[in-house]
Amino acid sequence: MAKSISRFFSDLGLPLRNIRWSWGATAGSTLLLRTWSDEFSRDEGVRRVTVLREPAGYRAGDSYGLDERYRQLEAVWAGGVAAYTIMATVKDPAVRPREIKEYRDDGVFCIDRLEMRPDGKLAAVLGDFVPLREMAAHAQTFRTAAGDGPFPADPAMKTGVSTDAFQLKIPAMRALFEEVCRSNGTLTYTEVMERFGLTFYPLTSALGRLGHDCKREDEPIITAIVVDAKTRRCSDGILKEFGVFDDEGERQKCYAYWGGEPVPAATSSTAVPAASPDPKREPESEPQPEASPANDFEQRASRFAQVEVRTQQAAFRLAVFRACEGRCIVSGCDVPEALEAAHLTGRAWREGQNSAEDGVLLRRDLHTLYDRGLLVIGEDGRVELDVRVRQHYGELQGALTNHPHLSALAESAAK
């Protein structure tokens, strides 16, 4: 591999639209896709390589290249194009995003046709290997056959985020922000720019548009969940544009409005003004230094139950708290105000899945990582961290969780 793969594409007259996120390129009726050698197979003499997995096979950061790949594959499925693939080898299959170790730079494979496999993956059936020096002449006469029936991939993958116009990305940004609100999370400005391929000024315009949409609909300003990576605070723009003095308080409103659980002030980086005392609530008793372990647990359960949540969530939270013995199953934290009941992946409170077996108790920051797929609990109960968060949470990599329902975790991990 004498040169970068982006230079390889460019030298063929097929420049990548973006060298960071593009997985292929098109020029006229010629289309070249990058595929992975570990997704290549040979069955009864037929060579295939995966060109698109199911939506669950991708992570949030893949969306930009994924959207472009969907559009390219639509064209290949329709037939009548000269479609090829270049095969690359990944450095480490377990690390995301994937990095190219090497690629075959002496030629490309013809894509004879696309087909949907029984496992839900879209595969390219490969034909001849074409030496690089012959590719241009070959593309003059070669055409990929049309697929059988309508394009079978999930249209949800066609998000529109690979456009250059930030206005067309706003619906996808809004959907992501609402999802983050539901997990009481935040995004950094850099994460949003990288996710949607925006530079600073288009990002500012997009956030302004989203904020004004919220103001017009009398909603919390959803852009309050976008913060600076170091300060964990919003830029001054949210004050100047929308008059929001307390960005942390605005985030709490977003979490409550879009279905998340309000975050206790004790666990946030910025204190939230205390609410007025509720005259109907009995005064909290002072903790007793000599309390027995049983009484201490009940006191902590009471503190946990007093965190205000949606009515339909209260019973679920307390059931999970008791099932997990009042401790985060990953870190062991037993501070009630710092803990949250997290639904297992694939379980949803709106569908009535609110028993103790449907959730786990996690420290708030770990709950956010879990909901966003950055922390995974495997079938054996061990923690697997995304490479992007290991710098700060590395001590938890491979840790064995302490949970009474490992079978439920295994079932969740398999979904």
Buried (B, 14 or more C-beta within 10 A) or exposed (E): EEEEBBEBBBEBEBBBBBEEBBBBBBEEBBBBBBBBBBBBEEEEEEBBBBBBBEEEEBBBBBBBBBBBBBBBBBBBBEBEBBBBBBBBBBEEEEEBEBEBEEBBBEBBBBBBBBBBEEEBBBBBBBBEBBEBEEBEEBBEEBBBBBBEEEBBBEEEBBBEBBBEEBEEBBEBBBEBBBBBBBBBBBBBBEBBBBBBBBEEEBBBBBBBBBBBBBBEEEBBBBBBBBBEEEEBBBBEBBEEBBEBEBBBBBBBBBBBBBBBBBBBBEBBEEEBEEEEEEEEEEEEEEEEEEEEEEEBBBBBBEBBBEBEBBEEBBEBBBBBBBBBEBBBBBBEBBBBBBBBBBBBBEBEBEEEBBBBBBBBBBBBBBBBBBBBBBBBBBEEBEBBBBEBBEEEBEEBBEBBBBBEBBEBBBBBBEE
